[in-house]
Amino acid sequence: MKKSTVFVAALLLSTNVALADGHGLFPTIGFQTATSTEMMEGTTGTIMHLKSSDIWDYSQAPDGWPTIVEATCHNSVIMLPDGGVAGGIGVCESVDPEGDASVWYGEISPTFGYDGKLVAGTGKYTKMVGAEFTGQVTGQLANGSSIYYVTPK
């Protein structure tokens, strides 16, 4: 199984689309760095648990929002014996520089497409709980560091 395939699969789960009070979702660019990886070997597939430290670029956010946010993401992906992905889930949590918290959930498909939503939030995120997004990896280095682009659904 190629290491980059594992990181791409995990990256697809660790995304975020920012929300603005009184506004809809806005595009966000994310940067992921894996901080730990565990593999659970099965006979017909492997479960990969990946934890990452992400940076979310909120530069397209309306006035009054932070322009950069840190997040921690936890991903579980089933890898097939041929290196393909069966699917998976991920949860990202963040407390932005203003102290508002958010929890995001995403699902990954075998084609590396992914969809997610804001599950819970405080402060400016409260009114946007349930908002949905979709995303795609746009670049990846050999060490697993990645960049991704997320848009409103």
Backbone hydrogen bonds in HBPLUS format (Angstrom, degrees):
<---DONOR---> <-ACCEPTOR-->    atom                        ^
c    i                          cat <-CA-CA->   ^        H-A-AA   ^      H-
h    n   atom  resd res      DA  || num        DHA   H-A  angle D-A-AA Bond
n    s   type  num  typ     dist DA aas  dist angle  dist       angle   num
A0005-THR N   A0002-LYS O   3.18 MM   3  5.40 125.9  2.49 100.6 113.4     1
A0006-VAL N   A0002-LYS O   3.38 MM   4  6.80 154.1  2.46 147.6 153.7     2
A0007-PHE N   A0003-LYS O   3.09 MM   4  6.47 161.2  2.13 154.2 158.7     3
A0008-VAL N   A0004-SER O   2.87 MM   4  6.04 159.4  1.91 150.8 156.5     4
A0009-ALA N   A0005-THR O   2.99 MM   4  6.12 162.7  2.02 147.8 152.5     5
A0010-ALA N   A0006-VAL O   3.06 MM   4  6.32 158.3  2.11 148.1 153.9     6
A0011-LEU N   A0007-PHE O   2.79 MM   4  5.93 155.8  1.85 147.6 155.3     7
A0012-LEU N   A0008-VAL O   3.03 MM   4  6.22 153.0  2.10 151.4 156.6     8
A0013-LEU N   A0010-ALA O   2.99 MM   3  5.43 151.9  2.08 109.5 118.4     9
A0014-SER N   A0011-LEU O   2.92 MM   3  5.16 145.1  2.04 108.2 118.8    10
A0026-PHE N   A0018-ALA O   3.16 MM   8  5.79 150.8  2.25 149.0 152.0    11
A0023-HIS N   A0020-ALA O   2.71 MM   3  4.86 160.7  1.74 133.2 133.7    12
A0028-THR N   A0150-VAL O   3.07 MM 122  5.30 157.9  2.12 143.2 149.6    13
A0150-VAL N   A0028-THR O   2.91 MM 122  5.30 161.9  1.94 164.9 169.0    14
A0057-ASP N   A0029-ILE O   2.75 MM  28  5.13 177.7  1.75 168.1 168.5    15
A0030-GLY N   A0148-TYR O   2.82 MM 118  5.12 165.0  1.84 145.9 151.1    16
A0148-TYR N   A0030-GLY O   2.86 MM 118  5.12 154.5  1.92 144.3 148.6    17
A0031-PHE N   A0055-ILE O   2.90 MM  24  5.17 148.3  2.00 147.8 157.3    18
A0055-ILE N   A0031-PHE O   2.92 MM  24  5.17 150.2  2.01 143.3 153.0    19
A0032-GLN N   A0146-SER O   2.95 MM 114  5.21 157.6  2.00 137.0 144.4    20
A0146-SER N   A0032-GLN O   3.14 MM 114  5.21 155.7  2.21 136.6 143.8    21
A0033-THR N   A0053-SER O   3.03 MM  20  5.36 143.6  2.16 138.3 149.6    22
A0053-SER N   A0033-THR O   2.87 MM  20  5.36 164.9  1.89 156.9 157.0    23
A0035-THR N   A0051-LYS O   2.77 MM  16  5.63 168.8  1.78 143.2 147.0    24
A0036-SER N   A0051-LYS O   3.27 MM  15  5.23 152.8  2.35 141.1 137.3    25
A0051-LYS N   A0036-SER O   2.91 MM  15  5.23 166.0  1.93 148.4 152.7    26
A0038-GLU N   A0049-HIS O   2.83 MM  11  5.13 157.3  1.88 150.5 157.8    27
A0049-HIS N   A0038-GLU O   2.83 MM  11  5.13 169.1  1.84 156.0 159.9    28
A0040-MET N   A0047-ILE O   2.80 MM   7  5.04 155.3  1.86 149.1 157.0    29
A0047-ILE N   A0040-MET O   2.95 MM   7  5.04 161.4  1.98 143.8 145.0    30
A0042-GLY N   A0045-GLY O   2.83 MM   3  5.15 130.9  2.07 144.4 159.4    31
A0046-THR N   A0079-MET O   2.84 MM  33  5.05 160.8  1.88 147.8 154.3    32
A0079-MET N   A0046-THR O   2.66 MM  33  5.05 170.9  1.67 161.9 163.4    33
A0048-MET N   A0077-VAL O   2.79 MM  29  5.22 168.7  1.80 157.0 160.2    34
A0077-VAL N   A0048-MET O   2.94 MM  29  5.22 156.2  2.00 144.7 152.4    35
A0050-LEU N   A0075-ASN O   2.92 MM  25  5.11 154.8  1.99 137.7 146.0    36
A0075-ASN N   A0050-LEU O   2.84 MM  25  5.11 157.7  1.89 149.8 157.0    37
A0052-SER N   A0073-CYS O   2.94 MM  21  5.18 154.8  2.00 141.4 147.3    38
A0073-CYS N   A0052-SER O   3.01 MM  21  5.18 163.0  2.04 140.9 146.0    39
A0054-ASP N   A0071-ALA O   2.92 MM  17  5.07 169.2  1.93 143.3 146.5    40
A0071-ALA N   A0054-ASP O   2.93 MM  17  5.07 152.5  2.01 144.6 143.7    41
A0056-TRP N   A0069-VAL O   2.76 MM  13  5.13 169.8  1.77 159.9 163.2    42
A0069-VAL N   A0056-TRP O   3.02 MM  13  5.13 151.4  2.10 142.1 150.4    43
A0058-TYR N   A0067-THR O   2.84 MM   9  4.43 146.7  1.95 119.6 124.6    44
A0061-ALA N   A0058-TYR O   2.90 MM   3  5.35 161.3  1.93 124.4 126.2    45
A0065-TRP N   A0062-PRO O   3.32 MM   3  6.17 151.4  2.41 143.7 145.2    46
A0072-THR N   A0093-GLU O   3.01 MM  21  5.56 160.7  2.05 158.4 163.7    47
A0093-GLU N   A0072-THR O   2.90 MM  21  5.56 160.9  1.93 157.0 161.0    48
A0074-HIS N   A0091-VAL O   2.79 MM  17  5.33 158.7  1.83 152.8 159.7    49
A0091-VAL N   A0074-HIS O   2.89 MM  17  5.33 157.1  1.94 149.0 156.2    50
A0076-SER N   A0089-ILE O   2.94 MM  13  5.54 168.4  1.95 159.0 161.5    51
A0089-ILE N   A0076-SER O   2.91 MM  13  5.54 153.4  1.99 156.4 163.0    52
A0078-ILE N   A0087-GLY O   2.90 MM   9  5.74 172.6  1.91 178.8 176.6    53
A0086-ALA N   A0078-ILE O   2.88 MM   8  5.42 167.0  1.89 151.9 156.1    54
A0080-LEU N   A0084-GLY O   2.79 MM   4  5.14 169.0  1.80 141.7 145.6    55
A0083-GLY N   A0080-LEU O   2.90 MM   3  5.35 163.8  1.92 123.3 126.3    56
A0108-ILE N   A0088-GLY O   3.05 MM  20  5.18 166.0  2.07 130.3 132.5    57
A0090-GLY N   A0106-GLY O   2.99 MM  16  5.24 137.7  2.17 147.7 148.7    58
A0106-GLY N   A0090-GLY O   2.96 MM  16  5.24 150.5  2.05 149.5 151.5    59
A0092-CYS N   A0104-TRP O   2.91 MM  12  5.09 155.9  1.97 137.4 145.4    60
A0104-TRP N   A0092-CYS O   2.79 MM  12  5.09 165.8  1.81 155.2 160.2    61
A0094-SER N   A0102-SER O   2.94 MM   8  5.37 152.4  2.02 155.7 160.5    62
A0102-SER N   A0094-SER O   2.82 MM   8  5.37 146.3  1.93 156.0 162.9    63
A0096-ASP N   A0100-ASP O   2.85 MM   4  5.49 157.5  1.90 160.2 155.3    64
A0099-GLY N   A0096-ASP O   2.82 MM   3  5.33 166.9  1.83 124.7 128.7    65
A0122-THR N   A0101-ALA O   2.88 MM  21  5.28 150.8  1.97 151.0 150.8    66
A0103-VAL N   A0120-ALA O   2.89 MM  17  5.27 155.6  1.95 155.9 152.6    67
A0119-VAL N   A0103-VAL O   2.85 MM  16  5.62 151.1  1.93 149.9 159.1    68
A0120-ALA N   A0103-VAL O   3.39 MM  17  5.27 158.7  2.44 136.9 139.1    69
A0105-TYR N   A0117-LYS O   3.00 MM  12  5.61 166.7  2.02 164.6 168.6    70
A0117-LYS N   A0105-TYR O   2.90 MM  12  5.61 148.9  1.99 153.7 163.5    71
A0107-GLU N   A0115-ASP O   2.81 MM   8  5.59 162.7  1.84 165.6 168.7    72
A0115-ASP N   A0107-GLU O   3.19 MM   8  5.59 147.5  2.30 147.3 156.2    73
A0109-SER N   A0113-GLY O   2.99 MM   4  5.54 161.1  2.03 168.2 168.2    74
A0112-PHE N   A0109-SER O   3.07 MM   3  5.40 159.8  2.11 121.6 121.6    75
A0135-GLY N   A0114-TYR O   3.34 MM  21  5.88 152.1  2.43 143.3 145.7    76
A0116-GLY N   A0133-PHE O   3.02 MM  17  5.37 159.2  2.06 145.0 146.2    77
A0133-PHE N   A0116-GLY O   2.91 MM  17  5.37 155.3  1.97 136.4 139.5    78
A0118-LEU N   A0131-ALA O   2.98 MM  13  5.60 148.0  2.09 151.7 161.8    79
A0130-GLY N   A0118-LEU O   2.79 MM  12  5.21 158.6  1.83 144.2 151.8    80
A0125-TYR N   A0122-THR O   3.07 MM   3  5.34 152.0  2.15 137.9 131.6    81
A0126-THR N   A0123-GLY O   3.15 MM   3  5.66 153.7  2.22 116.2 123.0    82
A0128-MET N   A0125-TYR O   2.98 MM   3  5.38 148.3  2.08 113.7 123.8    83
A0129-VAL N   A0126-THR O   3.47 MM   3  5.83 173.3  2.47 115.2 115.1    84
A0131-ALA N   A0128-MET O   2.97 MM   3  5.68 158.5  2.02 149.7 150.3    85
A0153-LYS N   A0132-GLU O   3.21 MM  21  5.50 155.5  2.27 128.3 122.5    86
A0134-THR N   A0151-THR O   2.99 MM  17  5.62 159.9  2.03 162.5 168.5    87
A0151-THR N   A0134-THR O   2.90 MM  17  5.62 167.0  1.92 170.3 174.5    88
A0136-GLN N   A0149-TYR O   3.06 MM  13  5.66 152.2  2.14 153.9 162.6    89
A0149-TYR N   A0136-GLN O   3.00 MM  13  5.66 166.1  2.02 161.5 160.7    90
A0138-THR N   A0147-ILE O   2.97 MM   9  5.83 165.1  1.99 140.1 145.0    91
A0147-ILE N   A0139-GLY O   2.95 MM   8  5.29 157.7  2.00 149.9 148.9    92
A0141-LEU N   A0145-SER O   2.88 MM   4  5.43 167.4  1.90 165.0 169.3    93
A0144-GLY N   A0141-LEU O   3.04 MM   3  5.51 164.0  2.07 118.6 121.9    94
